Amino acid sequence: MPDFKDLLIKFDSTLRKYNPKNYERLQPPLPGQEIIHFLDQLHLTDPDIKELFEWKNGVDVSKGLNKRHKIFDFGVLFPLEAIVDSAKNYPHEKPGLIALIGDSAGDSLRFNNERDADYGKIYVNSVSLLSIDDPYSYYDSLSSMLKTTIEAYETAIYQYDNDKNILEVDWDRCWKLSKDLNPGSNYWLQV
């Protein structure tokens, strides 16, 4: 099994090939001390999270997002500054679930930072999927999130349409792939 750094290299080349417009929106990483500063504020010590933000610092969300801005099925990687601001400004939300990825509708994928049996899983937080109060685990880990996303692009489950400027998703095939690659996540056990 490849280590996380190898997955990031593969993910980088996958995005360059299959979703170059949104890849170009990704910001370069912050200096190492700034990354550590922000991760400390979030009480995040997971080495994969640190490597993720050493790769890129998400997408500049200061001008807003729209439905065209998608790298993942739930949007884009947020920059560390926005993640910290969100955690400070919305303390009523589950503090152990750190929003990493999101879209213009307010849906997000969140890293479980609680030191429990589900530590490191990625949870979906979505009004439309009715998973706000009781979120579901969506990916078994950051690694499985990257593996799932890479395979979705490589098998045309995710297709970026340059003419429409939108990420198209074949949801039936996405469901099967995600369920196969994330057997420990309860979202894929529904229906």
N, C-alpha and C positions, 0 to 999 in steps of 0.2 A: 504494500500500500504506500503511495507517495506521501511524503511529509507535506505539511501545510505550505511551506515556501514553494515546493514544486507545483502544488495545486494553483498557487497564485500566479506563477509563471505561465502555466497552461491557461488559466482564466484570462490573463492579460492578452495572450495571443488570440484566444477565442473571441474576446470582445473586439479586438482590432479587426479581425476578419469578418465577423457576423453583425456587429453593431457599432461601426466606426463613428457615427455621428454622436452617439451618447458616450462612447469611450472618450472622445475628445473633450467632453464636458467635465470629466474627472479632473480634480485638482491634484497637483503634485503633493507629496507628503509634507507635513510640517517638520520642522527640525525636531530631532529626537527628544530634546528636553521638553518641548511643548507637548509632544505626544504623551510623554510620561506625566506631565502636569495635568492634562485633561483626563487621562485614564485614572489618575489618583483621585481626582474629584468625583469620578463615577464609582470609585472603589473596584475598578476592573483590573484584575491581575492575570487574566488569561493570556498566555503567550501568543495564541492565534489571533486574538483581537489586536494585540500590539503589532504583529506582522501585517495584518490587514491594513492598518493605518500607516504603517511604514511603506506600504505599496502605493496607496493613494489616499488623499484626504476627502473622499467623497465628492459630491457635486455641490457647487455654490447654490444654495437655496434662497439666498437673500432676495432674488428677483422672482421667486415663486417657482412652482413646478406646474407642468400640465401633463396631460395623458400621453404626450409624445416622449416624455422624459422617463424612459424605462430601460433598465438594464436587466432587472429581475422581474418576475411576474408581479411583484408588489412595489415596483418603483426603482429608486436609486439609493445608493449608499449615501447617508447623510455625512456631512463633515463633522469632525469631533466637536467643534465649537457649538454647532447646532444641537448635537446630542446632549451636551452639558446644559445648554440653555433650556432645552425641553425638560430635562430631569429637574431643573430648579423651578421652572415656571409651572409645571404640572405635577406637584407633589401628591395629588390625590390618586394618581395612577399607581399601579403596582410598582414600587420602587426597585424591586429586584429584576424587573424586565426592562432592559435598556433598549430603546428604539435605535436600530441601526439602519434600517432600510424603510423607505416610505414613498408614498405617492401623493398626488394632488388632492385625493379624496380623504386623506387623513388615515388611510390604512397603513399598517406598518408590520415589519418583522422585528422581533425583539429578542435579544440575547438574554437567556435566563442566568442571572448572576447570583441567584440564591444557592447557598451551599447545601443542596439537597440531592436527591437521586436524579433529578432532571437538570442538574447544573450543566451549562453549555449548550443545551438544546435551544433552538430558535422557535419562538412562538409567534403565531399570527394574532394581530389585534385589528379587528375589522368590524365596523358597524354593519356593513352589508352582509357579512357572514355571521352576524350575531355572536361574535367572540370577544366582546369587550369585557364583560364581567367574569367570564370563565374562559380565558384564552386556551387555544389548542396548541400543542407542540406541532410544528410544521416541518422542521428539519431536525435530524438527530444531532447535528453539530454544525459548526462553521464549515468543516471539511465536507460534510455531506451536502451542504447548501451549494458549495462551489462545484462539487462533482455533479450534482443534479443539474445545475445551471449550464455547465460545460456540455454535458450530454444533450440537454434540451436544445442548445444551439446546434451542436454537431449533427443531430438527427432531424433537424428542421421542425422540432416541436415549438421552438421559439424562432420566429422569422421576422427580422426587421425589414419592413417595407419602406424602401427609400422614397418611393413616389408619394405614399400617404404619410411618411414620416412617423410611423407607429410600429410598436412591437406587437406582432400578431402571435397568439398562443393557441395551439391545438390542445384544448383543455382535456379531452378524453385521453389523449396520449400522455399529456403532462401528469394527469392523475396517476396513471399506471406507472410511469417512470418514477415519480416522487414516492409512491407507495413502495415500490421495489427497493429504492435506494435509502429509504428512511423508515425501516420497519419498527423502530421504537417510537415513532411519532403518531399520536392519536388522531390528528386531523384526517389522515388517509384511511383510517378505519371506518369512517362514516360511510353510509350507504353501500 
